[in-house]
Amino acid sequence: MPKALDIEILNYAEKENRILITNDKDFGELVFRLKMPSSGVILLRLNKNIPINRIKYATYILENFSDKLKYNFIVVTEGKIRVRSFK
């Protein structure tokens, strides 16, 4: 969704019952501070924010944390994974 606002992207993902994978911290504010509904968010906060790293860490989360994707905000760094529920 090029040029779409963050709020539009989050609304679309929720409507489609999709988990949003992003490197944009603004989605945390939308979900926690503004209490917007979401099916789940994976926030990639990688030092080496290159496509191969994003794929590597997103794949790892999808394969190993599939039971924690729904209604959670997952923050991924190279050294840590934090899962925080917002439901």
Contact map, one row per residue, 1 for C-alpha under 8 A:
111100001000000000000000000000000000000000000000000000000000000000000000000000000000000
111100000000000000000000000000000000000000000000000000000000000000000000000000000000000
111110000000000000000000000000000000000000000000000000000000000000000000000000000000000
111111011000000000000000000000000000000000000000000000000000000000000000000000000000000
001111111000000000000000000000000000000000000000000000000000000000000000000000000000000
000111111100000000000000011000000000000000000000000000000000000000000000000000000000000
000011111110000000000000000001000000000000000000000000000000000000000000000000000000000
000111111111000000000000000000000000000000000000000000000000000000000000000000000000000
100111111111100000000000000000000000000000000000000000000000000000000000000000000000000
000001111111110000010000001000000000010000000000000000000000000000000000000000000000000
000000111111111000000000000000000000110000000000000000000000000000000000000000000000000
000000011111111100000000000000000000000000000000000000000000000000000000000000000000000
000000001111111111110000000000000000011000000000000000000000000000000000000000000000000
000000000111111111100000000000000000111000000000000000000000000000000000000000000000000
000000000011111111000000000000000000000000000000000000000000000000000000000000000000000
000000000001111111000000000000000000000000000000000000000000000000000000000000000000000
000000000000111111100000000000000000001000000000000000000000000000000000000000000000000
000000000000111111110000000000000000001100000000000000000000000000000000000000000000000
000000000000110011111000000000000000001111000000000000000000000000001100000000000000000
000000000100100001111100000000000000001111000000000000000000000000000000000000000000000
000000000000000000111110000000000000000011110000000000000100000000000000000000000000000
000000000000000000011111000000000000000011110000000000000000000000000000000000000000000
000000000000000000001111100000000000000000111000000000000000000000000000000000000000000
000000000000000000000111111000000000000000100000000000000000000000000000000000000000000
000000000000000000000011111110000000000000100000000000000000000000000000000000000000000
000001000000000000000001111111000000000000000000000000000000000000000000000000000000000
000001000100000000000001111111100000000010000000000000000000000000000000000000000000000
000000000000000000000000111111111000000000000000000000000000000000000000100000000000000
000000000000000000000000111111111100000000000000000000000000000000000000000000000000000
000000100000000000000000011111111111000000000000000000000000000000000000000000000000000
000000000000000000000000001111111111110000000000000000000000000000000000000000000000010
000000000000000000000000000111111111000000000000000000000000000000000000000000000000010
000000000000000000000000000111111110000000000000000000000000000000000000000000000000000
000000000000000000000000000011111111000000000000000000000000000000000000000000000000000
000000000000000000000000000001111111100000000000000000000000000000000000000000000000000
000000000000000000000000000001110111110000000000000000000000000000000000000000000000000
000000000010010000000000000000100011111000000000000000000000000000000000000000000000000
000000000110110000000000000000100001111110000000000000000000000000000010000000000000000
000000000000110011110000000000000000111110000000000000000000000000000111000000000000000
000000000000000001110000000000000000011111000000000000000000000000001111100000000000000
000000000000000000111100001000000000011111100000000000000000000000001011110000000000000
000000000000000000111100000000000000000111110000000000000100000000001000111100000000000
000000000000000000001111100000000000000011111000000000000000000000000000111100000000000
000000000000000000001110000000000000000001111100000001001100000000000000001110000000000
000000000000000000000010000000000000000000111110100000000000000000000000001110000000000
000000000000000000000000000000000000000000011111100011000000000000000000000111000000000
000000000000000000000000000000000000000000001111100000000000000000000000000011000000000
000000000000000000000000000000000000000000000111110010000000000000000000000000000000000
000000000000000000000000000000000000000000001111111011000000000000000000000000000000000
000000000000000000000000000000000000000000000001111111000000000000000000000000000000000
000000000000000000000000000000000000000000000000111111100000000000000000000000000000000
000000000000000000000000000000000000000000000000011111110000000000000000000000000000000
000000000000000000000000000000000000000000000101111111111000000000000000000000000000000
000000000000000000000000000000000000000000010100111111111100000000000000000000000000000
000000000000000000000000000000000000000000000000001111111110000000000000000000000000000
000000000000000000000000000000000000000000000000000111111111000000000000000000000000000
000000000000000000000000000000000000000000010000000011111111100000000000000100000000000
000000000000000000001000000000000000000001010000000001111111110000000000000000000000000
000000000000000000000000000000000000000000000000000000111111111000000000000000000000000
000000000000000000000000000000000000000000000000000000011111111110000000000000000000000
000000000000000000000000000000000000000000000000000000001111111111000000000000000000000
000000000000000000000000000000000000000000000000000000000111111111001000000000000000000
000000000000000000000000000000000000000000000000000000000011111111000000000000000000000
000000000000000000000000000000000000000000000000000000000001111111000000000000000000000
000000000000000000000000000000000000000000000000000000000001111111111000000000000000000
000000000000000000000000000000000000000000000000000000000000111111111000000000000000000
000000000000000000000000000000000000000000000000000000000000000011111100000000000000000
000000000000000000000000000000000000000000000000000000000000000011111111000000000010000
000000000000000000100000000000000000000111000000000000000000010011111111110000000000000
000000000000000000100000000000000000001100000000000000000000000000111111000000000000000
000000000000000000000000000000000000011110000000000000000000000000011111100000000000111
000000000000000000000000000000000000001110000000000000000000000000011111110000000011111
000000000000000000000000000100000000000111100000000000000000000000001011111000000011110
000000000000000000000000000000000000000011100000000000000000000000001001111100001111000
000000000000000000000000000000000000000001111000000000000000000000000000111110001110000
000000000000000000000000000000000000000001111100000000001000000000000000011111011100000
000000000000000000000000000000000000000000011110000000000000000000000000001111111000000
000000000000000000000000000000000000000000000110000000000000000000000000000111110000000
000000000000000000000000000000000000000000000000000000000000000000000000000011111000000
000000000000000000000000000000000000000000000000000000000000000000000000000111111100000
000000000000000000000000000000000000000000000000000000000000000000000000011110111110000
000000000000000000000000000000000000000000000000000000000000000000000000011100011111000
000000000000000000000000000000000000000000000000000000000000000000010001111000001111100
000000000000000000000000000000000000000000000000000000000000000000000001110000000111110
000000000000000000000000000000000000000000000000000000000000000000000011100000000011111
000000000000000000000000000000110000000000000000000000000000000000000011100000000001111
000000000000000000000000000000000000000000000000000000000000000000000011000000000000111
